[in-house]
Amino acid sequence: MTFAKDCIGPEAQSAVDAMENGQVVLLENLRFHKEETANDPEFAKQLAGLADLYVNDAFGSAHRAHASTEGVTKYLPAVAGYLIGKELDVMGKALADPERPFIAILGGAKVSDKIGVIENLLSKVDTLIIGGGMANTFIKAEGYEIGNSLVDNERLDLARDLMEQARKKGIKIMLPSDFVVAKEVKAGVPTRTVAVDDIPADSMALDIGPSSRIIFANEVKGAKTVIWNGPMGVAEIPEFAGGTKSVAAALSETSATTIIGGGDSAAAVKKLGFADKMTHISTGGGASLEFLEGKELPGVAALNDK
């Protein structure tokens, strides 16, 4: 393998020109050129000049309209690689024609990060399970006190509206019934398990509680398709990782098609040793989120052959 100290220019061109069959040239990081993220046409044209065919297999970058993902396709025949093909096939089928019951499990910190995902899934799923920090906003929207927990106060009306939409569509929305709480977000702090209507004013809900874990796991058992995106608590801290671990374990034991939507969920599944039990773990955090929102991914849309 040859390494070129730039991705365009004389050195890159010379390295490519000297290639023989079976050889590989690794180009320097594209991000050293601001033209990459600006999707500069001239920069894209120079990249294209090094090749005869463009194959994009980086699903994790497919949601970005950059020179190396979208711009270069204007100058070369462009196709998807096997990984992108699998991502589109597995997640695409789940969204377009899922085996039912179809359950989506959403976690993570903020409602604002998942608004588009929730709105898109409300027309597709049978059950929507909400955990993580974003559950706090829905819990507060239902009229409960949530102490010092993370909450998106500007999205309370939206949370109420989303829940009302779900009820009108006959979709079951499941929120935690209990929480693991603490006064600080750090390892080694004292924790308590409390019911949803008993969160102390000086504490934060940092993980779903034992009862919620059982209820969510039982719901998953009857599913045929499950998509999971976002941890159930502050999973990087052992005291608040139990909910995320329980969801991962439940998915590993079901016969359903199980799709892990990249990012923190994918990292948690791998760390906990359940990766080989899942049908598909997406390689793209941001890309999988936008795909779940129903957005067109620029790096995929630009290809001649998906």
Protein Blocks (a to p, Z undefined) as FASTA:
>chain_A
ZZdfbfedjklmmmmmmpcehiacddddfklpmklmnopaklmmmmmmmpmbdcdfbfkl
mmpccfklmmmmmmcccdddfklmmmmmmmmmmmmmccdddddddedjblklmmmmmmmm
mmmbmbdcdehjklmmmmmmnopaehjaccdfklmmmmmmmmmmmmmnopacdddfbdcd
dfbdcehiacddddfklccfkbccfbdcfklmmmmmmmmmmpmbdcdeddfbdfkbmklm
mmmmmmmmmmmmpcbdcddeehjllmmmmmnopmmmpfbdcfbfklmmmmmnopacfklm
mpmbZZ
